Amino acid sequence: MPGAVRRKLRLADVLAYREELHARRNRFIAESSEEFADADAELLAELLAELLAEAKRSVDRPRRLKDSPTCIAPRRTSL
């Protein structure tokens, strides 16, 4: 926080905030689990496999450095 607004944090405030964050995280996880409880495991596995295959193809595709905007020509060394 900027200068005039800054204050010293008390340990009790920090611990209370930490507990609040843990509670919010746990609620989020529980709510997310409820939302996806009825998800089809086979369909999700198939979709994940497709995404992973697509990611692998994009990584395997060689990039042309010549067209890259960050391409830097190699230094010439004298013999």
MMTF fields as JSON, N, C-alpha, C and O atoms, coordinates in Angstrom:
{
  "mmtfVersion": "1.0.0",
  "mmtfProducer": "UNKNOWN",
  "numBonds": 315,
  "numAtoms": 316,
  "numGroups": 79,
  "numChains": 1,
  "numModels": 1,
  "chainsPerModel": [1],
  "groupsPerChain": [79],
  "chainIdList": ["A"],
  "bondAtomList": [4, 2, 8, 6, 12, 10, 16, 14, 20, 18, 24, 22, 28, 26, 32, 30, 36, 34, 40, 38, 44, 42, 48, 46, 52, 50, 56, 54, 60, 58, 64, 62, 68, 66, 72, 70, 76, 74, 80, 78, 84, 82, 88, 86, 92, 90, 96, 94, 100, 98, 104, 102, 108, 106, 112, 110, 116, 114, 120, 118, 124, 122, 128, 126, 132, 130, 136, 134, 140, 138, 144, 142, 148, 146, 152, 150, 156, 154, 160, 158, 164, 162, 168, 166, 172, 170, 176, 174, 180, 178, 184, 182, 188, 186, 192, 190, 196, 194, 200, 198, 204, 202, 208, 206, 212, 210, 216, 214, 220, 218, 224, 222, 228, 226, 232, 230, 236, 234, 240, 238, 244, 242, 248, 246, 252, 250, 256, 254, 260, 258, 264, 262, 268, 266, 272, 270, 276, 274, 280, 278, 284, 282, 288, 286, 292, 290, 296, 294, 300, 298, 304, 302, 308, 306, 312, 310],
  "bondOrderList": [1, 1, 1, 1, 1, 1, 1, 1, 1, 1, 1, 1, 1, 1, 1, 1, 1, 1, 1, 1, 1, 1, 1, 1, 1, 1, 1, 1, 1, 1, 1, 1, 1, 1, 1, 1, 1, 1, 1, 1, 1, 1, 1, 1, 1, 1, 1, 1, 1, 1, 1, 1, 1, 1, 1, 1, 1, 1, 1, 1, 1, 1, 1, 1, 1, 1, 1, 1, 1, 1, 1, 1, 1, 1, 1, 1, 1, 1],
  "groupList": [{"groupName": "MET", "atomNameList": ["N", "CA", "C", "O"], "elementList": ["N", "C", "C", "O"], "formalChargeList": [0, 0, 0, 0], "bondAtomList": [1, 0, 2, 1, 3, 2], "bondOrderList": [1, 1, 2], "singleLetterCode": "M", "chemCompType": "L-PEPTIDE LINKING"}, {"groupName": "PRO", "atomNameList": ["N", "CA", "C", "O"], "elementList": ["N", "C", "C", "O"], "formalChargeList": [0, 0, 0, 0], "bondAtomList": [1, 0, 2, 1, 3, 2], "bondOrderList": [1, 1, 2], "singleLetterCode": "P", "chemCompType": "L-PEPTIDE LINKING"}, {"groupName": "GLY", "atomNameList": ["N", "CA", "C", "O"], "elementList": ["N", "C", "C", "O"], "formalChargeList": [0, 0, 0, 0], "bondAtomList": [1, 0, 2, 1, 3, 2], "bondOrderList": [1, 1, 2], "singleLetterCode": "G", "chemCompType": "PEPTIDE LINKING"}, {"groupName": "ALA", "atomNameList": ["N", "CA", "C", "O"], "elementList": ["N", "C", "C", "O"], "formalChargeList": [0, 0, 0, 0], "bondAtomList": [1, 0, 2, 1, 3, 2], "bondOrderList": [1, 1, 2], "singleLetterCode": "A", "chemCompType": "L-PEPTIDE LINKING"}, {"groupName": "VAL", "atomNameList": ["N", "CA", "C", "O"], "elementList": ["N", "C", "C", "O"], "formalChargeList": [0, 0, 0, 0], "bondAtomList": [1, 0, 2, 1, 3, 2], "bondOrderList": [1, 1, 2], "singleLetterCode": "V", "chemCompType": "L-PEPTIDE LINKING"}, {"groupName": "ARG", "atomNameList": ["N", "CA", "C", "O"], "elementList": ["N", "C", "C", "O"], "formalChargeList": [0, 0, 0, 0], "bondAtomList": [1, 0, 2, 1, 3, 2], "bondOrderList": [1, 1, 2], "singleLetterCode": "R", "chemCompType": "L-PEPTIDE LINKING"}, {"groupName": "LYS", "atomNameList": ["N", "CA", "C", "O"], "elementList": ["N", "C", "C", "O"], "formalChargeList": [0, 0, 0, 0], "bondAtomList": [1, 0, 2, 1, 3, 2], "bondOrderList": [1, 1, 2], "singleLetterCode": "K", "chemCompType": "L-PEPTIDE LINKING"}, {"groupName": "LEU", "atomNameList": ["N", "CA", "C", "O"], "elementList": ["N", "C", "C", "O"], "formalChargeList": [0, 0, 0, 0], "bondAtomList": [1, 0, 2, 1, 3, 2], "bondOrderList": [1, 1, 2], "singleLetterCode": "L", "chemCompType": "L-PEPTIDE LINKING"}, {"groupName": "ASP", "atomNameList": ["N", "CA", "C", "O"], "elementList": ["N", "C", "C", "O"], "formalChargeList": [0, 0, 0, 0], "bondAtomList": [1, 0, 2, 1, 3, 2], "bondOrderList": [1, 1, 2], "singleLetterCode": "D", "chemCompType": "L-PEPTIDE LINKING"}, {"groupName": "TYR", "atomNameList": ["N", "CA", "C", "O"], "elementList": ["N", "C", "C", "O"], "formalChargeList": [0, 0, 0, 0], "bondAtomList": [1, 0, 2, 1, 3, 2], "bondOrderList": [1, 1, 2], "singleLetterCode": "Y", "chemCompType": "L-PEPTIDE LINKING"}, {"groupName": "GLU", "atomNameList": ["N", "CA", "C", "O"], "elementList": ["N", "C", "C", "O"], "formalChargeList": [0, 0, 0, 0], "bondAtomList": [1, 0, 2, 1, 3, 2], "bondOrderList": [1, 1, 2], "singleLetterCode": "E", "chemCompType": "L-PEPTIDE LINKING"}, {"groupName": "HIS", "atomNameList": ["N", "CA", "C", "O"], "elementList": ["N", "C", "C", "O"], "formalChargeList": [0, 0, 0, 0], "bondAtomList": [1, 0, 2, 1, 3, 2], "bondOrderList": [1, 1, 2], "singleLetterCode": "H", "chemCompType": "L-PEPTIDE LINKING"}, {"groupName": "ASN", "atomNameList": ["N", "CA", "C", "O"], "elementList": ["N", "C", "C", "O"], "formalChargeList": [0, 0, 0, 0], "bondAtomList": [1, 0, 2, 1, 3, 2], "bondOrderList": [1, 1, 2], "singleLetterCode": "N", "chemCompType": "L-PEPTIDE LINKING"}, {"groupName": "PHE", "atomNameList": ["N", "CA", "C", "O"], "elementList": ["N", "C", "C", "O"], "formalChargeList": [0, 0, 0, 0], "bondAtomList": [1, 0, 2, 1, 3, 2], "bondOrderList": [1, 1, 2], "singleLetterCode": "F", "chemCompType": "L-PEPTIDE LINKING"}, {"groupName": "ILE", "atomNameList": ["N", "CA", "C", "O"], "elementList": ["N", "C", "C", "O"], "formalChargeList": [0, 0, 0, 0], "bondAtomList": [1, 0, 2, 1, 3, 2], "bondOrderList": [1, 1, 2], "singleLetterCode": "I", "chemCompType": "L-PEPTIDE LINKING"}, {"groupName": "SER", "atomNameList": ["N", "CA", "C", "O"], "elementList": ["N", "C", "C", "O"], "formalChargeList": [0, 0, 0, 0], "bondAtomList": [1, 0, 2, 1, 3, 2], "bondOrderList": [1, 1, 2], "singleLetterCode": "S", "chemCompType": "L-PEPTIDE LINKING"}, {"groupName": "THR", "atomNameList": ["N", "CA", "C", "O"], "elementList": ["N", "C", "C", "O"], "formalChargeList": [0, 0, 0, 0], "bondAtomList": [1, 0, 2, 1, 3, 2], "bondOrderList": [1, 1, 2], "singleLetterCode": "T", "chemCompType": "L-PEPTIDE LINKING"}, {"groupName": "CYS", "atomNameList": ["N", "CA", "C", "O"], "elementList": ["N", "C", "C", "O"], "formalChargeList": [0, 0, 0, 0], "bondAtomList": [1, 0, 2, 1, 3, 2], "bondOrderList": [1, 1, 2], "singleLetterCode": "C", "chemCompType": "L-PEPTIDE LINKING"}],
  "groupTypeList": [0, 1, 2, 3, 4, 5, 5, 6, 7, 5, 7, 3, 8, 4, 7, 3, 9, 5, 10, 10, 7, 11, 3, 5, 5, 12, 5, 13, 14, 3, 10, 15, 15, 10, 10, 13, 3, 8, 3, 8, 3, 10, 7, 7, 3, 10, 7, 7, 3, 10, 7, 7, 3, 10, 3, 6, 5, 15, 4, 8, 5, 1, 5, 5, 7, 6, 8, 15, 1, 16, 17, 14, 3, 1, 5, 5, 16, 15, 7],
  "groupIdList": [1, 2, 3, 4, 5, 6, 7, 8, 9, 10, 11, 12, 13, 14, 15, 16, 17, 18, 19, 20, 21, 22, 23, 24, 25, 26, 27, 28, 29, 30, 31, 32, 33, 34, 35, 36, 37, 38, 39, 40, 41, 42, 43, 44, 45, 46, 47, 48, 49, 50, 51, 52, 53, 54, 55, 56, 57, 58, 59, 60, 61, 62, 63, 64, 65, 66, 67, 68, 69, 70, 71, 72, 73, 74, 75, 76, 77, 78, 79],
  "secStructList": [7, 7, 4, 4, 4, 7, 7, 7, 7, 7, 2, 2, 2, 2, 2, 2, 2, 2, 2, 2, 2, 2, 2, 2, 2, 2, 2, 2, 2, 2, 2, 2, 2, 2, 2, 6, 6, 6, 7, 7, 2, 2, 2, 2, 2, 2, 2, 2, 2, 2, 2, 2, 2, 2, 2, 2, 2, 2, 2, 2, 1, 7, 7, 7, 4, 4, 4, 7, 6, 6, 7, 7, 7, 7, 7, 7, 7, 7, 7],
  "xCoordList": [0.84, 0.0, 0.884, 1.961, 0.44, 1.248, 1.309, 0.428, 2.341, 2.723, 1.68, 1.663, 0.794, -0.126, -1.138, -1.648, -1.433, -2.446, -1.82, -2.522, -0.519, 0.176, -0.01, -0.01, -0.165, -0.237, 0.445, 0.63, 0.807, 1.428, 0.339, -0.706, 0.602, -0.351, -0.126, 1.004, -1.205, -1.096, -1.108, -1.727, -0.432, -0.361, -1.757, -2.031, -2.632, -3.994, -4.709, -5.451, -4.486, -5.092, -4.577, -5.342, -3.284, -2.664, -3.186, -3.525, -3.249, -3.735, -5.207, -5.618, -6.006, -7.43, -7.59, -8.425, -6.796, -6.857, -6.453, -7.056, -5.431, -4.974, -6.084, -6.324, -6.751, -7.856, -8.994, -9.607, -9.269, -10.323, -9.965, -10.82, -8.718, -8.283, -8.425, -8.864, -8.052, -8.191, -9.656, -9.989, -10.533, -11.962, -12.521, -13.294, -12.128, -12.592, -12.103, -12.858, -10.85, -10.305, -11.066, -11.416, -11.321, -12.043, -13.464, -13.957, -14.131, -15.483, -15.441, -16.287, -14.46, -14.341, -14.13, -14.754, -13.258, -12.993, -14.252, -14.57, -14.964, -16.189, -17.247, -17.89, -17.424, -18.411, -18.02, -18.882, -16.745, -16.283, -16.488, -16.874, -16.232, -16.418, -17.875, -18.179, -18.784, -20.21, -20.611, -21.411, -20.062, -20.396, -19.983, -20.697, -18.832, -18.295, -18.484, -17.886, -19.292, -19.505, -20.165, -19.904, -21.017, -21.731, -21.026, -21.614, -19.806, -19.067, -18.742, -18.454, -18.795, -18.508, -16.99, -16.304, -16.478, -15.035, -14.439, -13.345, -15.146, -14.63, -14.551, -13.578, -15.58, -15.58, -14.451, -13.753, -14.272, -13.196, -11.828, -10.947, -11.641, -10.369, -10.105, -8.975, -11.161, -11.012, -10.66, -9.776, -11.343, -11.055, -9.644, -8.952, -9.225, -7.871, -6.833, -5.821, -7.071, -6.139, -6.02, -4.924, -7.161, -7.133, -6.338, -5.538, -6.561, -5.832, -4.339, -3.53, -3.975, -2.554, -1.906, -0.773, -2.627, -2.092, -1.908, -0.903, -2.879, -2.77, -1.598, -0.874, -1.416, -0.293, 1.027, 1.974, 1.099, 2.332, 2.637, 3.791, 1.593, 1.81, 2.326, 3.191, 1.811, 2.251, 3.683, 4.401, 4.112, 5.486, 6.434, 7.555, 5.992, 6.84, 7.033, 7.999, 6.122, 6.208, 7.401, 7.46, 8.351, 9.508, 9.084, 8.259, 9.664, 9.396, 10.456, 11.618, 10.045, 10.993, 11.537, 10.816, 12.81, 13.416, 13.502, 13.464, 13.618, 13.753, 12.541, 12.679, 11.354, 10.13, 9.827, 8.882, 10.614, 10.366, 10.764, 11.831, 9.921, 10.268, 11.428, 12.022, 11.759, 12.844, 14.133, 15.07, 14.175, 15.355, 16.544, 16.439, 17.654, 18.88, 19.926, 20.155, 20.544, 21.535, 22.735, 23.144, 23.298, 24.463, 25.666, 25.81, 26.511, 27.717, 28.705, 28.843, 29.382, 30.432, 31.734, 32.075, 32.429, 33.735, 34.823, 34.718, 35.847, 36.949, 37.883, 38.072, 38.458, 39.391, 40.768, 41.668],
  "yCoordList": [-1.183, 0.0, 1.245, 1.24, 2.298, 3.509, 4.208, 4.038, 4.981, 5.677, 6.013, 5.389, 6.982, 7.477, 6.428, 6.475, 5.485, 4.471, 3.266, 2.459, 3.162, 1.99, 1.884, 2.892, 0.669, 0.443, -0.877, -1.708, -1.054, -2.32, -3.369, -3.132, -4.51, -5.605, -6.325, -6.623, -6.588, -7.344, -8.825, -9.233, -9.619, -11.056, -11.656, -12.527, -11.205, -11.735, -11.479, -12.337, -10.283, -9.971, -10.905, -11.405, -11.128, -11.986, -13.421, -14.056, -13.923, -15.291, -15.419, -16.434, -14.404, -14.432, -14.445, -15.178, -13.64, -13.601, -14.944, -15.422, -15.544, -16.858, -17.895, -18.696, -17.874, -18.812, -18.568, -19.512, -17.298, -16.974, -17.51, -18.068, -17.347, -17.867, -19.377, -19.913, -20.073, -21.53, -21.928, -22.866, -21.226, -21.542, -21.287, -22.093, -20.153, -19.852, -20.897, -21.325, -21.312, -22.333, -23.641, -24.283, -24.036, -25.286, -25.227, -26.212, -24.07, -23.922, -24.024, -24.678, -23.378, -23.425, -24.855, -25.283, -25.588, -26.976, -27.813, -28.617, -27.635, -28.405, -28.081, -28.983, -26.789, -26.397, -26.891, -27.324, -26.833, -27.321, -28.819, -29.322, -29.528, -30.977, -31.329, -32.277, -30.563, -30.802, -30.541, -31.285, -29.49, -29.15, -30.241, -30.522, -30.853, -31.826, -33.264, -34.174, -33.483, -34.842, -35.737, -36.94, -35.167, -35.981, -36.018, -36.481, -35.55, -35.534, -36.962, -37.829, -37.183, -38.495, -38.684, -37.973, -39.636, -39.858, -40.25, -39.804, -41.078, -41.507, -40.335, -40.201, -39.487, -38.321, -37.37, -36.85, -37.144, -36.266, -36.822, -36.067, -38.129, -38.749, -38.583, -38.321, -38.738, -38.581, -37.139, -36.903, -36.182, -34.78, -34.397, -33.655, -34.902, -34.631, -35.215, -34.573, -36.428, -37.046, -36.218, -36.044, -35.702, -34.868, -33.583, -33.176, -32.954, -31.726, -31.971, -31.174, -33.068, -33.385, -33.674, -33.26, -34.393, -34.687, -33.395, -33.227, -32.484, -31.207, -30.381, -29.754, -30.383, -29.65, -30.247, -29.516, -31.574, -32.231, -31.896, -31.66, -31.876, -31.52, -30.091, -29.821, -29.188, -27.804, -27.641, -26.765, -28.466, -28.413, -29.045, -28.57, -30.115, -30.819, -30.037, -30.271, -29.113, -28.343, -27.388, -26.549, -27.501, -26.59, -25.175, -24.957, -24.223, -22.815, -22.292, -22.691, -21.399, -20.773, -19.534, -18.555, -19.574, -18.462, -17.21, -16.091, -17.407, -16.277, -15.343, -14.125, -15.924, -15.13, -14.654, -13.894, -15.094, -14.728, -13.28, -12.852, -12.518, -11.109, -10.949, -9.873, -11.991, -11.887, -12.52, -12.738, -12.809, -13.459, -12.502, -11.35, -12.984, -12.198, -12.96, -14.15, -12.261, -12.902, -13.346, -12.632, -14.515, -14.97, -14.064, -13.471, -13.972, -13.151, -13.828, -15.051, -13.003, -13.55, -13.525, -12.533, -14.598, -14.647, -14.616, -15.275, -13.862, -13.796, -14.974, -15.449, -15.43, -16.567, -16.142, -16.98],
  "zCoordList": [0.0, 0.0, 0.0, 0.596, -0.657, -0.685, 0.664, 1.507, 0.851, 2.076, 3.108, 4.169, 2.85, 3.874, 4.296, 5.415, 3.418, 3.712, 4.424, 5.033, 4.339, 4.873, 6.382, 7.09, 6.859, 8.301, 8.595, 7.707, 9.814, 10.191, 10.329, 10.935, 9.766, 9.885, 11.205, 11.592, 11.863, 13.107, 12.761, 11.778, 13.56, 13.33, 13.286, 12.46, 14.154, 14.179, 12.852, 12.372, 12.247, 10.953, 9.866, 9.042, 9.88, 8.869, 9.008, 8.009, 10.217, 10.435, 10.069, 9.507, 10.381, 10.027, 8.509, 7.978, 7.814, 6.351, 5.762, 4.801, 6.345, 5.885, 6.039, 5.135, 7.177, 7.398, 6.413, 5.915, 6.136, 5.174, 3.79, 3.102, 3.381, 2.083, 2.009, 0.991, 3.091, 3.114, 3.003, 2.279, 3.713, 3.658, 2.262, 1.745, 1.641, 0.282, -0.705, -1.578, -0.577, -1.467, -1.31, -2.301, -0.068, 0.178, -0.372, -0.923, -0.224, -0.787, -2.308, -2.918, -2.91, -4.368, -4.854, -5.825, -4.183, -4.579, -4.429, -5.306, -3.338, -3.112, -4.168, -4.707, -4.462, -5.471, -6.856, -7.621, -7.19, -8.485, -8.597, -9.652, -7.518, -7.524, -7.763, -8.488, -7.151, -7.352, -8.799, -9.367, -9.397, -10.776, -11.754, -12.716, -11.508, -12.46, -12.003, -12.577, -10.996, -10.485, -11.519, -11.553, -12.364, -13.349, -14.708, -15.686, -14.788, -16.051, -16.486, -15.661, -17.79, -18.37, -18.442, -19.176, -17.684, -17.602, -18.952, -19.296, -19.717, -21.026, -22.0, -22.741, -21.993, -22.869, -22.485, -23.356, -21.197, -20.751, -21.127, -21.539, -20.991, -21.359, -22.85, -23.261, -23.666, -25.115, -25.477, -26.3, -24.869, -25.133, -24.696, -25.392, -23.549, -23.071, -24.01, -24.291, -24.499, -25.439, -26.715, -27.248, -27.21, -28.405, -28.164, -29.007, -27.019, -26.705, -26.575, -27.05, -25.935, -25.789, -27.132, -27.379, -28.014, -29.349, -30.144, -30.834, -30.047, -30.745, -30.212, -30.985, -28.903, -28.306, -28.754, -29.043, -28.815, -29.25, -30.704, -31.063, -31.545, -32.956, -33.087, -33.919, -32.286, -32.4, -31.905, -32.388, -30.954, -30.456, -31.462, -31.642, -32.12, -33.078, -34.375, -35.102, -34.669, -35.889, -35.818, -34.919, -36.748, -36.69, -37.042, -37.929, -36.334, -36.603, -37.543, -37.478, -38.413, -39.319, -38.639, -38.449, -38.272, -37.562, -38.42, -37.909, -39.723, -40.628, -40.532, -40.643, -40.325, -40.258, -38.845, -38.631, -37.894, -36.505, -36.262, -36.704, -35.565, -35.315, -34.345, -34.268, -33.609, -32.637, -33.146, -32.378, -34.42, -34.993, -34.959, -35.379, -34.463, -34.412, -35.225, -35.01, -36.146, -36.998, -36.153, -35.237, -36.455, -35.69, -35.934, -37.003, -34.937, -35.066, -35.991, -36.009, -36.751, -37.608, -36.831, -36.188, -36.9, -36.233, -37.289, -38.323, -37.026, -37.998, -37.785, -36.665, -38.879, -38.809, -38.625, -38.547]
}
